[in-house]
Amino acid sequence: MCAVFLSPGVYVQERDLSDIVPRVASASGALVGYSAKGSTTDVVLITSDQQFIEEYGEPDPSSGHYFHYAALGYLSKGNTLYCLRVANGALWGGVNIVATTSSLENAALTAGKSTAVFTSDSEQSSDVLFQIIGANPGVWNDRIGVVIENVKTGSDEVVVDQYTFEIVVYWQDADGAHQEVERWKVSRKAKVDGFGKALYLEDKINGVSKYIMVLDNTGLADTVLPKVQETRLGLDSGSDGSAPSDAAFIAGWDEFSNPDDIDVRILINGGETGVTVQQKMRSVAEARMDCIAVLDFPWGSVQGVTDMVAYRNVTLNLNSSYCALYGPWIQIYDTYNDNLIYIPPSGHVAAQMAYNDNVADPWDAPAGLNRGQLDVITPNYVFTKGERNVLYPQQINPIQLFRGEGIVIWGQKTLQKKSSALSSVNVRRLLIVLQKAMAISLRTFVFEPNDEVTRFRVTALLNEYLDKLAAQGAFQQEGGDRGYHVVCNATNNTPAVIDDNQLNVDVFLKPIRAAEYIKLQTIITTTGASFEELIARGAMF
């Protein structure tokens, strides 16, 4: 750009040429599953097992679902998990709070609510001032209770307290005791407290409280106050609904289809082994091109090697480098229910991918005795070497018990049927991270001039990034070859390409391979033999 200077002087300008390829998360997880508690509309970012339990409650082994166990398995070593609760007809329980002038009393809802929208209860009509319901639907609502107290009228001497009241929230613990867990000073008027914070009850409580939502009847004047509730009033009529169908889980995975919305690298099956669900996970991963789906075998109907091979090749029959299949199921100690339980392995496998990336790199294999050790009690089936020889060529990754050494992920095949570099999980994960990072960095060049300067900058940027990865061992390097090559010049950007408003960038890679098969050969010689001479003569081959 040629600046126009109108008078003598020093004119300061800046031009930022410090572009770098950003780091991207390599082991962030996504999980869709059934829970009796938690948001049914929002994908929730979970970063610890404590936060997960607060949001979704403790695991219930009788539910027939493994959402909690998969999540807690991942969170044992990972710290970025996006969760979505799937429900089918779950209802909110709640109470109606009536106006002070009403002849009626505050009372529980006579039927559960299917939506979190204010509706007058037919028995109380327009006397209902607002409704208090659970923060999200489910039977867990029935353990919540509320008290309305400290109702202040417009004649209160303290102006900031006028038209305010308190909602006190109680929770019934496992012993049946009612504990106060929250207290909210609110108003039905659009006013603020002494610190300038909003007091309007919906704004202050909804989305903030861990237990309740408030639905105001805006048809009544904002000066109308609620009737005092001196004793605990329980929220009734909550319902968990029916068991969700595969269609519900498929709809749940649709929420993860946009890579610009939620940034994830591992899709965790969590035991929802309906074939259409697993196919949906595959399609999401392939469309995004920045994550891998970790799949489970079904429990019960698939027992032993023959069933596993049939499931993989006939029932599931996927052909994709964006999926990997692990089995059998694993036994853990459920600390919340004090019992042993078999669970699908996908959550723990995803945890090992996170652990792998913490102690090594995404392009290292998340398997074996160094990075594939599972903190579980036992697999539900122990394979022989012959059985593993059957499973592995069919792209099935065994979870193997080695006595005295532990329970180990003993495979890293993707579900790609063609043999290539992309048959390996470590190579797919290398490309996921590498392509994601490069794509983000290249966004800054969109709408830039398609000329030699731009192409030079692109080449320099990617060369610098790939050189760092090469130094970390991401590529096969032989005889001074760094294992990569970037082409962004007139060779692949012809006049016709440029006239089509397109910039071509080609990156050649030699991804690092894992040593999955180690040949140990012992060569016995005579006493007078020369080792050097034998080696020179090719005695090892």
N, C-alpha and C positions, 0 to 999 in steps of 0.2 A: 504494500500500500504506500502510495506517495502522499505524505502529509503536506498540507498547505500552511506555510509559515508566513505570517503577515508582518512580523517585526523581529529584529535581532533578539536573541535570547537562547536560553537552554531549555529544550523541550524534552521532558522525560517520558519514555515509553517502556512498556514491558511486553515481552513475548515469551510465553511459557513453552519450552521444548523439553520439559522434564517428564515426558510421558513414561509410565511404567505399566507393566501388566500386573493387575491387582491379584492378591491372594484370594482364593475362594474357599468356602467351607467344603470339606471333603467327606464328612461323615454325618451331616445333619439328616435326621430320619423323619419319616412320615408314617402315620399309623391311623387306620380307620377301623373302628370296632364298636361293639355293643357295650354299653355301660348303663347302670341304673341311675347314674348321676352325671352331671356335666352339661355343658352347652350343646344343644342339638343343631345350632345354626352357625356357630363360629369355629374356625380352626384355631386351636389354642396352642401357643408356644409353651412347652414345658421344659424346664432346665434342671429339675431335680426330682427325686422320688417323693420328697415331702410335698412339693407343689402339686405333683400328680395326684397324690392321695387327697389333698385338699380340694382339688377340682373334681375328681372322679370317684372319690370314696375308696374304700378298701376292696380288694378282690373278693369275688363270690365264686367259690369253686363249683357251686351247684348250678350256675347260670348256663353252663355249656359253651361259654365263650371265653376267650383268652386275651382279650384286650389289655387287661391290667397286667397280666403276667408278661406279655410281650413288651409292654412299655417299661415295666420295672426291670426286665432283663436288659433292655437297651440302656436304660439310665444307670445301670451298675457301672458302665464304663463310658457311655456317651453323655452329652449334656445339651443337645439341641434336638428336641423332638416335637414335631407338629402333629397334634392329635385332633381327631374329629369323632365325636360320639354319634353313633347311628341309633335311632329309635324308631319304633313303629306304633304310633297311636298313644304315646306317653302323654299323660295329662298332668296339669298343674293342680296342686291342692292349694287351698287358701281360705281367707276369711273376708267377710264384708264388714267394713267399719261404717257405722251410720252417723248421721248428723246429731248434734246435741239436742236438737228440737224433736227428734224422732221418738215415737212411742215404742219403737222396737229396740232390741238390744243387738250389740255386735254379735255376729254368729259365723260359724264355719260355712263354707260353700256347701250346697246340697249336692253338687255334682262337680267333677273335675273340669278344668278349662282346657280346651284344645289349642287355644292361642293366648298369647300374653297381651290381650287387648281388653279394655274395660267393657264389661257388660253387666247391667243391673240384674241381680238375682230376682227371679220371678216372685219370691216370697217377700222381698223387701222393697222392690220397685225403686222409685226415685229417692227413697230415704238413704240409699247407699252413697256415702261420700267418696270413699275410695276402697279399693281392694288391695289386700296384701297376699301375694302368692309366692311360691318358692322361686329361687333365682333361676331354676330350670326345672323341667317337668320330671315326675317320678314319685314313687312311693316314699322316697326319702323326705319329701315335703311334710309328711305327717308327723315327723319328729321335731318340727319347728313350732314354736309358740310365740305369741306376741302379747305385749301389754301396752296400752295407750295411757300416758300419764303426763302431768305438768302442762295441761292445756291452758294457754294464756289467751285472754280476750283482747279486744282492741282498747280496753280501758286500763291495761297494765301500765304501771308507772314507768317501767323501763321500755322505751320505745322499741329497741331492737328485739325485745321478747314478745311484742304484740303479735297475735295471730300465729303463735308457734306452739308446738307440742312435741312430745318425745315418743318415739316408737322403740320399745325395748324388745330385743330378740332373744329367745331362749332356745337351747338345743338339748334334746333328750339323749344322754349318753348311753353307752352299752349297759350300764347298771340301772337305767330307768330314771336317773336323776335329771332334773331340768336345770341347766347351767345358763346364766346370762352370758351371751357371746358378743352382742353388739348393742349399741345404744345410739339412736339418731335423733338429734334435735332438728326439726324440719318445720316447714310452713307450706300452706297451699297457695300463698301469695308469692309473687316474683320479687323477693327481697333478699338482702344479704345480711350476714351476721356482722359482728364487730370487727372481723378481720377481712371483710370484703368478699367472703365466699358465699356462693349461692345457697339459699335455704329451701328452695322449692323442692318438695319431697321427691319427685321423679328424677330431677337432675342430681340430687345429692345421693340417692340410694341406688338407683338402677345402674347396673354395670359395675358398681363399686362393692356393694354388699356381697358377701359370700353365701348368704342364706336367703335373702328375700328380694322381690321386686314390688314396686308400688304402682298401681294403676289408678290415676286420679279421675274423678267424674268432673270434667271441665264444664259440664252443663249446669253445675251449681256454682253460685258466687264464691269467689276465693276467700271471702270473709267467713264462710260457714265453717265451723269447727267440728272435730270429731268427738264422739261420746267417749268419756273416760272408760277404760277397761281395766279394772283394778286387779282382776285375777288373770292368770295365763290363759290365753285363748289359742287352742291348737289349730294349725292349718290342716284341714281334712280333705279327703277325696283325691289325693295324688294317686297316679297309676303309672306303672311301667309299660303298659300296653302289651302288645304281642311281640313274639320273636321276629326280628327283622328278616326280610327276605334277601336273597342275593342281589336283587334289583336295588335295594336300599344301600348295600355296600358299594355297588357299582356307581350309584349316584354320589356316594361319599367320595370315591376316588376321583370323580369329575372335578371336585373342588381343588385338586392338585394338578390340574391339567395345564395351568398357565405358569411357565417358569419365571415370568416377570412378576408374578404375584407372591408365590411362596418358594423360597430357595431351599431345595432338598436334594440329597444325593442317594439316599437309600429308602426304598419303599418296603415297608415291613408287612408281611402277609398276616401275621398275628393269628394263624390258625383258621382263618376264614377261607376254607379250601374249596369252595364252589368253583367249578372250572370257569364259569363266566366271570367270576370275581378275579381269578388269577389272570385270565385273558385280558381283563380290563387293566390290571396293573401293568401287564406287558405293553399294552397300547399306550398307556400314559407315559411309561419310561421311554418307549421308542419315539413318541411324538416330542417329548421334552428334549431328549438326547443328552440329558445331564444327570441321570440317576440310574440306578440298577435296582430291580425288584428281587427281593429275597423271598423265595417261596417255600411253603411247607407241604408235606404229604398229609392227606387226611388221616384221622385217627380211626381205628376200628376196621374200616373196609380195606385198608392197605396194610398187610402184615407179611413181612419177609421179603426176600429179594425178588422173587417172581412177581409178586404184586406191585412192588416198587417200579420194576422195569415196565410192566404193563401200564401202570398209571402214567409214567413219563411218556411212553411212546404211543399209547392208544387213547387214554382218557384225556390227558393234558395236551400232548402232541404239539408243544410249542417249539419254534425254531427261532431263537433270538439271543443275541449276545448281550441284551439288556436284562436278562433274567438269569437267576441261578437257583437251583433246587437242592435242598438239604434234608437229610433224614438219618436216623429215625427221630422220634420224639425223645425228650429228655426229662429226667425226674429232678425236681427241686424240692427244697423244704419251704413250704408256705408259712412264713413267720406270722402272717396276719390271722391265719386260721389254725396254726399249730398242726399241720399235717403234711404228708408227702403227696405230691401230685405230679402227674406227667403233663407236660406242656409242649406246644410246638416250638421248634428251635429258632425260628426266624429272629425273634427279639435278641437272643443271646448271640446269634451269628452277626447281626448288625452291631452289637456291642463290641465284638471282636474286631470288626472293621474300624470302629472308632478307636479302639485300643491300638490297633496296627498303625493308624495314622499318627497316634500320639508318640509311640516309641520308634516308629520308622517312617515310611512314606506311603501314600496311596498306591504306588506302583509296586510295593512289596506285597507278597501273597499273604492274605489274611487266613492263614492255615498253618498246620504243622505244630511242632512242640514249642517253637519260640513265640509265635503270635496267634496260635489257634487253640490255646488251652481254654476250655469252658469251665466256669465255676459252678458245676452242677454235680448231682450225686451219681447218676448213671444214665446211659441211653436205654431205651426199652428193648433194644436188640443189639447184640454184639456180633459183628460180621467176622467171618473168616477171611483170610487173604484171598481165597478163591472167589468168595462172594464179592469182595471189593473189586476183583478183576472183572466181574460181570457188570457191576454198577458203574464204574468210572468211565468206560467207553460209551455208556449211555448218558453221559453228562449228569450223573447223580453224585453229589458230594457227600460221602459218608461221614457221619459223626461217630468216631471210633473210640472204644475203651482200650487203652493199653495198660495192663496191670503194672502198677508201680510208677507209671508215668502220667496218667491222667486221662481225661476225656477230651478228645482233640478233633477239631475240624480237619479231616484228612482228604481234602480235595478242594479244587478251586476252578471247576469247569463252569462256563456259562452254558445256556441251553442252545447255543448255536450248534447245529448238526455238522456243518462243514468244518473240517479241521483247518484252523488258521490261528494267527496271533490272537484274534478276538475270541477264541475258544477259552481263554484264560481270564478269570475275574480280575487279576491284577492289571492286565493290559486294558481291559474295558474301563476299570477305575482310573487308570492313568489318562486315558483319552477323555473321560468325563471331566476330570479336573482341568486338564490342559486345554481342551476345546472351550470349556466354559470361560476360563480366564482370558484366553485370547479373544473370544468373541466380545467380552465386555470391553477389553482395551480397544478393539477396533471400532467401537461405536463412535469414538471421538473423531474418526476419519470420515464418517458419513456426512455427505454434502461438502466435503473438502474438494479442491480441484483435483481432477484425475490427471496429474502430471508427474514428471520425474521426481520432483521434490517430495510429493506425498508418498510415492512408491518407495523412495529411499527411506523415509521416516518409518513407514510400516515395516520394511525389512529390518532396519536397525532395531526397532522396538522388539520384534519377535525374536531376532537373533540373541539379543541380550537376555530375554526371558528363557529361551530354550537352552542357552549356554549355562544358566544357573541350574536348570533341571539336569543337564548332562553332568555337571559337576556333582550332583546329588545321586547320580546313578540311575536316572530314569531311562536311559537309552543304551543299547548295545554299542560299544565303541571298540573298533578294531583298527590297528595300524594308523592311528592318528585321526581316524574318522570320528567325528563327534556324535554321530548317530542321528543327525537331523540336517535338513537343508530347506531354506526358505526361498521361494521364487516369487517375486513380485516386480516384474520389469516388463520390457517390451515383448519378451517371449510369450507370456501368457496374457498380456494386455495389448492386443492388436488394435489398430484403428477401429475395427468393427466392434470390438468389445467396449472401447471407450465411448464410441458413438451411441452405444446401448446404455450409457450411464452406469456402467458396471466396472468394478475394480476386482480383479482376480488375485487371490493370494493362495498359493499352493505350498503346503508344508509337508515335506517328506520325513518320515520317522522310522527308526528302527527300535521299537519298544523293547525294554528289558524283559527277558524271559526268566521264569522261575525254574529251578532245578527240581522237577517233580520225580524224576527217575534217576537214582544214583546206582551206577554199576561199580561194585567193589570186586576187584579181581586179584586173587592171590596167585603169584607165579612162582613155582618151585623150580629151583635150578640145582645143578650139581655143585659140589663143594668148590671146584676150581673155576667155576664159570665167572665171566666178567659181566657185571650188570650193564656197564656202559656199552659193551659190545652187543649184548642182547637187545638193548633198547635201540641201538643204531640199526640192528637187523630187523626191527619191527616185531620183536617177540611179544609185545603187548597186544597186538592186533590179530 
